[in-house]
Amino acid sequence: MESYIVFGLVLLVIVIGATLALIAPRYRKRPPLPPTPPSVTKEAEKPQPPTVVTEAPASVVEAPPKPVEAPAPTPVVEAPPQLETPEPTQNRLTRLRARLSRSQNVLGKGLLALLSRDKLDDDTWDEVEETLIGADVGVQATTEIVAKLRERARIHGTATAAELRGMLAAELVAALQPDLDRSLAATPRDGRPAVLLVVGVNGAGKTTTCGKIARVLVADGHTVVMGAADTFRAAAAEQLATWGGRVGAEVVRGPEGADPASVAFDAVKRGIDAGVDTVLIDTAGRLQNKVGLMDELGKVKRVVEKHGPVDETLLILDATTGQNGLEQARVFTEVVDVTGVVLTKLDGTAKGGIVIAVQRKLGIPVKLVGLGEGPDDLAPFDARQFVDALVGADA
């Protein structure tokens, strides 16, 4: 038994020794390897360029992104204003006869009532004279009318209402001189347009009437250019442009305070270049007793006449001013040779006899009458239609 134990121990020692002999060489320190000589190459022989140190580029600050613009709105194309068609001028006065009701009561019904009395004595004829004078017929014209009426009444004796109306109408028509030329000289001649100069005092409705005259001309088939030579009143040119725009009439205007003669000259030149029929020039309103302003009006006419003669000078008179209108007309005639009268506001007065007075005193025909505020309430004057409106069947 003991021999087996001894044998086992010997065997264990042998195994341990063999194991140590196998692993011991791994832990021995190896001598260092000799250094490897550097390899010499052609690249090493070349001189190396100096190292260039470049600075790092500055940081780029990016711009903020552009805001996305909204698409532009589609422009709204406005349709050109529709031009108005003025009412034909023929028989306008007949349509407007009711507007003469105030004058009708005096010159029509009033006179007929006097003449219808059973006895036409001196007192009655005196009343007839007073009625006519009160209606601004004028003293001289009144005397002639009454004398002729008395003669007719003496010859006919007792007369019916219809006969009296006929006698009165005949004398009033004769006093209105129906054979006077009341047409507007608006037809071009010698290759240039007709030139109409519109003059008048302040407050007579001159610029408005000028716009209405343009409608009369367009209604009669004329093409028109208007000149806004009233450069003193700020709203005058704009007002005229509104009237012109309604009927397609071009308006030539200058800056506020410009020389009126220059604007008038340019308007005529534009009319010639455009080949229109008529050039209508609105001038500034002025009082007839202001010498400087009246001289300026004469200058406008002279400058315009460098293109050719002025064919028509229309004086705008307010019918409600009565006999004062005669003095206005006389002074204007001396400065610019008035060829026709336009009576405005005839519907607002009982003094319709001013038509007779103007013509008898000045020898100037009344060519147009204003009988309302409507755009086509300016009518060519016709003596027979006017009298018929005063003493017609409804009088």
C-alpha positions as CSV (number, residue, x, y, z in Angstrom):
1,M,0.0,0.0,0.0
2,E,2.7,2.4,0.9
3,S,4.5,1.5,-2.3
4,Y,1.5,2.7,-4.4
5,I,1.5,6.0,-2.6
6,V,5.1,6.6,-3.2
7,F,4.7,5.7,-6.8
8,G,1.9,8.2,-7.2
9,L,3.8,11.0,-5.7
10,V,6.8,10.4,-7.9
11,L,4.5,10.4,-11.0
12,L,2.9,13.7,-9.9
13,V,6.3,15.4,-9.5
14,I,7.3,14.2,-13.0
15,V,4.2,15.6,-14.5
16,I,4.6,19.0,-12.8
17,G,8.2,19.3,-13.9
18,A,7.4,18.5,-17.5
19,T,4.7,21.1,-17.5
20,L,7.0,23.8,-16.2
21,A,9.6,23.0,-18.8
22,L,7.1,23.5,-21.5
23,I,5.8,27.0,-20.5
24,A,8.9,28.6,-19.2
25,P,10.4,29.7,-22.6
26,R,7.4,31.9,-23.3
27,Y,8.2,34.2,-20.4
28,R,11.9,34.8,-21.3
29,K,12.8,38.4,-22.4
30,R,13.8,38.5,-26.0
31,P,16.7,40.8,-27.2
32,P,15.5,44.0,-29.1
33,L,15.6,43.8,-32.9
34,P,18.3,45.9,-34.7
35,P,16.8,49.2,-36.2
36,T,15.9,49.1,-39.8
37,P,17.8,51.6,-41.9
38,P,15.5,54.2,-43.6
39,S,15.0,53.6,-47.3
40,V,16.4,56.3,-49.5
41,T,14.1,57.2,-52.4
42,K,14.2,59.8,-55.2
43,E,11.3,61.5,-53.7
44,A,13.2,62.0,-50.4
45,E,16.1,63.6,-52.4
46,K,13.9,66.4,-53.8
47,P,13.7,69.6,-51.8
48,Q,10.3,69.8,-50.1
49,P,8.3,73.0,-50.8
50,P,7.6,75.1,-47.8
51,T,4.4,74.3,-46.1
52,V,1.8,77.0,-47.0
53,V,-0.5,77.6,-44.1
54,T,-3.8,78.8,-45.4
55,E,-6.3,80.4,-43.2
56,A,-9.6,78.8,-42.8
57,P,-12.2,80.5,-44.9
58,A,-14.4,82.9,-43.0
59,S,-17.7,81.4,-42.2
60,V,-20.3,82.3,-44.8
61,V,-23.4,83.9,-43.4
62,E,-26.2,82.7,-45.5
63,A,-28.9,85.3,-46.3
64,P,-32.2,84.5,-44.9
65,P,-34.5,82.9,-47.5
66,K,-36.6,85.4,-49.4
67,P,-40.2,85.4,-48.4
68,V,-42.4,83.8,-50.9
69,E,-44.3,86.7,-52.6
70,A,-47.9,86.2,-53.0
71,P,-49.0,86.3,-56.7
72,A,-50.0,89.8,-57.9
73,P,-53.7,90.2,-58.0
74,T,-55.2,90.1,-61.5
75,P,-55.8,93.7,-62.5
76,V,-59.5,94.6,-62.9
77,V,-60.0,96.0,-66.4
78,E,-62.8,98.6,-66.2
79,A,-65.0,98.8,-69.1
80,P,-64.9,102.2,-70.8
81,P,-67.8,104.4,-69.7
82,Q,-70.8,104.0,-71.9
83,L,-71.5,107.2,-73.9
84,E,-74.8,108.8,-73.6
85,T,-77.0,109.6,-76.5
86,P,-78.3,113.1,-76.2
87,E,-81.9,113.7,-77.0
88,P,-82.5,115.1,-80.6
89,T,-82.8,118.8,-80.5
90,Q,-85.9,119.0,-82.7
91,N,-89.0,119.9,-80.8
92,R,-87.2,120.0,-77.4
93,L,-88.9,123.4,-76.8
94,T,-92.3,121.7,-77.3
95,R,-91.5,119.0,-74.8
96,L,-90.4,121.7,-72.3
97,R,-93.4,124.0,-72.7
98,A,-94.7,123.1,-69.3
99,R,-91.5,124.6,-67.8
100,L,-92.7,128.1,-69.0
101,S,-95.7,128.0,-66.6
102,R,-94.5,131.1,-64.7
103,S,-94.1,133.2,-67.9
104,Q,-97.2,131.6,-69.3
105,N,-99.2,133.0,-66.4
106,V,-98.1,136.5,-67.2
107,L,-97.6,136.7,-70.9
108,G,-100.1,134.1,-71.8
109,K,-103.0,133.7,-69.4
110,G,-102.6,137.2,-67.9
111,L,-102.8,139.0,-71.3
112,L,-105.6,136.8,-72.6
113,A,-107.6,137.6,-69.4
114,L,-107.2,141.3,-70.0
115,L,-108.0,141.1,-73.7
116,S,-111.1,139.0,-73.0
117,R,-112.9,141.7,-71.1
118,D,-116.2,142.9,-72.4
119,K,-114.9,146.4,-72.8
120,L,-111.3,147.2,-74.0
121,D,-111.0,150.7,-72.7
122,D,-107.9,152.8,-72.0
123,D,-107.6,151.4,-68.5
124,T,-107.5,147.9,-69.9
125,W,-104.8,148.8,-72.4
126,D,-102.8,150.5,-69.7
127,E,-102.9,147.2,-67.8
128,V,-101.8,145.4,-70.9
129,E,-98.8,147.7,-71.2
130,E,-97.9,147.3,-67.5
131,T,-98.1,143.5,-67.9
132,L,-95.7,143.5,-70.8
133,I,-93.3,145.9,-69.2
134,G,-93.4,143.9,-66.0
135,A,-92.4,140.8,-68.0
136,D,-89.3,142.6,-69.2
137,V,-90.5,143.0,-72.8
138,G,-89.1,146.6,-72.8
139,V,-90.8,149.9,-73.2
140,Q,-90.3,150.4,-76.9
141,A,-91.4,146.8,-77.8
142,T,-94.4,147.1,-75.5
143,T,-95.5,150.3,-77.1
144,E,-95.4,148.7,-80.5
145,I,-97.2,145.5,-79.4
146,V,-100.0,147.4,-77.7
147,A,-100.5,149.7,-80.7
148,K,-100.9,146.8,-83.1
149,L,-103.2,144.9,-80.7
150,R,-105.4,147.9,-80.4
151,E,-105.6,148.2,-84.1
152,R,-106.5,144.6,-84.6
153,A,-109.2,144.8,-81.9
154,R,-110.7,147.9,-83.5
155,I,-110.9,146.2,-86.9
156,H,-112.3,142.9,-85.6
157,G,-114.5,144.3,-83.0
158,T,-115.8,141.7,-80.5
159,A,-113.6,138.6,-80.8
160,T,-113.7,135.1,-79.4
161,A,-111.1,133.7,-77.1
162,A,-109.5,131.8,-80.0
163,E,-109.4,135.0,-82.1
164,L,-107.8,136.9,-79.2
165,R,-105.3,134.2,-78.7
166,G,-104.4,134.3,-82.4
167,M,-104.0,138.1,-82.4
168,L,-101.8,138.1,-79.3
169,A,-99.7,135.2,-80.6
170,A,-99.1,136.9,-84.0
171,E,-97.9,140.1,-82.3
172,L,-95.6,138.3,-79.9
173,V,-94.1,136.2,-82.7
174,A,-93.5,139.4,-84.8
175,A,-91.8,141.0,-81.8
176,L,-89.5,138.0,-81.5
177,Q,-88.3,138.5,-85.1
178,P,-88.8,134.9,-86.3
179,D,-86.7,135.5,-89.4
180,L,-83.4,136.0,-87.5
181,D,-80.8,133.3,-88.1
182,R,-80.8,131.2,-84.9
183,S,-78.6,128.4,-86.1
184,L,-75.2,127.7,-84.5
185,A,-72.2,128.2,-86.8
186,A,-70.8,124.8,-85.9
187,T,-69.9,123.4,-89.3
188,P,-66.2,123.2,-90.3
189,R,-64.9,125.3,-93.1
190,D,-61.7,125.8,-95.1
191,G,-60.3,122.6,-93.6
192,R,-60.6,123.7,-89.9
193,P,-63.2,123.2,-87.3
194,A,-65.8,125.9,-86.4
195,V,-64.8,127.7,-83.2
196,L,-67.5,128.7,-80.6
197,L,-66.5,131.0,-77.8
198,V,-68.7,130.9,-74.7
199,V,-68.7,134.0,-72.5
200,G,-70.7,135.4,-69.6
201,V,-70.8,136.8,-66.1
202,N,-70.3,134.8,-62.8
203,G,-73.2,132.7,-61.7
204,A,-75.0,132.5,-65.0
205,G,-74.4,128.8,-65.2
206,K,-71.8,129.2,-68.0
207,T,-69.8,126.1,-67.6
208,T,-72.8,123.9,-67.2
209,T,-74.4,125.5,-70.2
210,C,-71.2,124.9,-72.2
211,G,-71.5,121.2,-71.4
212,K,-75.1,121.2,-72.5
213,I,-74.2,123.0,-75.7
214,A,-71.8,120.2,-76.4
215,R,-74.7,117.8,-76.0
216,V,-76.7,119.9,-78.5
217,L,-73.9,119.7,-81.0
218,V,-73.4,116.0,-80.6
219,A,-77.1,115.4,-80.9
220,D,-76.9,117.2,-84.2
221,G,-74.2,114.9,-85.5
222,H,-71.1,117.1,-84.8
223,T,-67.8,115.9,-83.3
224,V,-66.5,118.2,-80.6
225,V,-63.4,119.2,-78.7
226,M,-63.8,121.5,-75.7
227,G,-61.3,123.9,-74.2
228,A,-61.4,124.6,-70.5
229,A,-60.1,128.2,-70.6
230,D,-61.7,129.0,-67.3
231,T,-58.4,128.5,-65.4
232,F,-59.3,130.6,-62.3
233,R,-62.0,128.4,-60.9
234,A,-60.5,125.1,-59.7
235,A,-63.6,123.0,-60.4
236,A,-64.4,124.4,-63.9
237,A,-62.1,122.1,-65.9
238,E,-63.1,119.1,-64.0
239,Q,-66.8,120.0,-64.4
240,L,-66.3,120.4,-68.1
241,A,-64.4,117.1,-68.4
242,T,-67.4,115.4,-66.8
243,W,-69.8,116.8,-69.3
244,G,-67.4,116.0,-72.2
245,G,-66.9,112.4,-71.0
246,R,-70.6,111.7,-71.1
247,V,-70.8,112.3,-74.9
248,G,-67.2,111.5,-76.0
249,A,-66.0,115.1,-76.4
250,E,-62.3,115.5,-75.6
251,V,-61.4,118.3,-73.2
252,V,-58.2,120.3,-73.5
253,R,-57.2,121.8,-70.1
254,G,-54.2,123.4,-68.5
255,P,-52.9,123.7,-64.9
256,E,-54.9,125.9,-62.5
257,G,-54.0,129.5,-63.0
258,A,-52.7,128.9,-66.6
259,D,-53.0,131.6,-69.2
260,P,-56.6,131.2,-70.6
261,A,-55.6,132.4,-74.1
262,S,-52.9,129.6,-74.2
263,V,-55.4,126.9,-73.3
264,A,-57.9,128.2,-75.9
265,F,-55.1,128.3,-78.5
266,D,-54.2,124.7,-77.7
267,A,-57.8,123.6,-77.8
268,V,-58.2,124.9,-81.3
269,K,-54.9,123.3,-82.4
270,R,-56.1,120.0,-81.0
271,G,-59.4,120.3,-82.8
272,I,-57.5,120.9,-86.1
273,D,-55.2,118.0,-85.5
274,A,-58.1,115.7,-84.6
275,G,-60.2,116.8,-87.5
276,V,-63.3,117.5,-85.4
277,D,-66.3,119.6,-86.6
278,T,-66.4,122.1,-83.7
279,V,-64.2,123.5,-80.9
280,L,-66.2,124.8,-78.0
281,I,-64.2,127.1,-75.6
282,D,-65.4,127.9,-72.1
283,T,-64.0,131.1,-70.6
284,A,-63.9,132.4,-67.1
285,G,-67.0,134.2,-65.8
286,R,-66.4,137.9,-65.3
287,L,-68.4,141.0,-64.4
288,Q,-69.0,143.4,-67.2
289,N,-67.7,146.3,-65.2
290,K,-64.2,144.8,-64.6
291,V,-62.1,146.4,-67.3
292,G,-59.0,144.1,-66.8
293,L,-61.0,140.9,-67.1
294,M,-62.9,142.2,-70.1
295,D,-59.6,143.1,-71.8
296,E,-58.4,139.5,-71.0
297,L,-61.4,138.1,-72.8
298,G,-60.5,140.2,-75.8
299,K,-57.0,138.7,-75.7
300,V,-58.4,135.1,-75.7
301,K,-60.3,135.9,-78.9
302,R,-57.3,137.5,-80.6
303,V,-55.1,134.5,-79.7
304,V,-57.6,132.0,-80.9
305,E,-58.0,133.9,-84.2
306,K,-54.3,133.1,-85.1
307,H,-55.8,129.8,-86.2
308,G,-58.7,131.5,-88.0
309,P,-61.8,133.6,-87.2
310,V,-64.1,132.8,-84.3
311,D,-67.3,131.6,-85.9
312,E,-69.6,132.1,-83.0
313,T,-69.5,134.0,-79.7
314,L,-72.3,132.9,-77.4
315,L,-73.3,135.1,-74.4
316,I,-74.8,133.2,-71.5
317,L,-77.4,135.3,-69.7
318,D,-79.5,134.5,-66.7
319,A,-83.1,135.2,-67.5
320,T,-83.9,136.0,-63.9
321,T,-81.6,139.1,-64.0
322,G,-84.1,140.9,-66.1
323,Q,-83.1,144.3,-67.5
324,N,-79.6,144.0,-65.9
325,G,-78.9,141.3,-68.5
326,L,-79.2,143.9,-71.2
327,E,-76.4,145.9,-69.7
328,Q,-74.3,142.8,-69.5
329,A,-75.0,141.9,-73.1
330,R,-74.1,145.4,-74.3
331,V,-70.6,145.5,-72.6
332,F,-69.7,141.9,-73.8
333,T,-70.8,142.8,-77.3
334,E,-68.3,145.7,-77.4
335,V,-65.4,143.4,-76.4
336,V,-66.0,140.2,-78.3
337,D,-68.7,140.8,-80.9
338,V,-71.4,138.5,-79.5
339,T,-73.3,136.7,-82.2
340,G,-75.9,134.8,-80.1
341,V,-77.5,134.7,-76.7
342,V,-78.2,131.6,-74.6
343,L,-80.9,132.4,-71.9
344,T,-80.6,130.1,-68.9
345,K,-83.1,129.6,-66.1
346,L,-86.0,130.7,-68.3
347,D,-88.2,128.2,-66.4
348,G,-87.5,130.1,-63.1
349,T,-88.8,133.5,-64.1
350,A,-92.1,135.1,-65.0
351,K,-90.2,137.6,-67.1
352,G,-90.0,135.7,-70.3
353,G,-90.2,139.0,-72.2
354,I,-86.4,139.3,-71.8
355,V,-86.2,137.3,-75.0
356,I,-87.8,140.1,-76.9
357,A,-85.9,142.8,-75.0
358,V,-82.5,141.3,-75.8
359,Q,-83.2,141.0,-79.4
360,R,-84.8,144.4,-79.9
361,K,-82.2,146.3,-77.9
362,L,-79.1,144.6,-79.3
363,G,-80.1,143.0,-82.5
364,I,-78.7,139.7,-81.3
365,P,-80.8,136.6,-81.7
366,V,-81.5,134.3,-78.8
367,K,-80.3,130.9,-80.1
368,L,-80.8,128.6,-77.1
369,V,-82.9,128.6,-73.9
370,G,-82.4,126.7,-70.7
371,L,-85.6,125.3,-69.2
372,G,-84.4,123.0,-66.5
373,E,-81.5,121.3,-64.8
374,G,-81.6,118.1,-66.9
375,P,-78.7,117.5,-69.4
376,D,-81.0,117.9,-72.4
377,D,-83.1,120.8,-71.0
378,L,-81.3,123.2,-73.3
379,A,-83.4,123.8,-76.4
380,P,-82.8,125.7,-79.7
381,F,-85.0,128.7,-79.5
382,D,-87.9,128.9,-81.9
383,A,-90.1,132.0,-81.8
384,R,-93.4,130.3,-82.9
385,Q,-92.9,127.3,-80.5
386,F,-92.1,129.7,-77.7
387,V,-95.2,131.8,-78.2
388,D,-97.3,128.7,-78.6
389,A,-96.1,127.5,-75.2
390,L,-97.2,130.9,-73.7
391,V,-100.6,131.4,-75.4
392,G,-101.4,127.9,-76.8
393,A,-104.6,126.0,-76.4
394,D,-103.9,125.3,-72.7
395,A,-103.3,129.0,-71.9
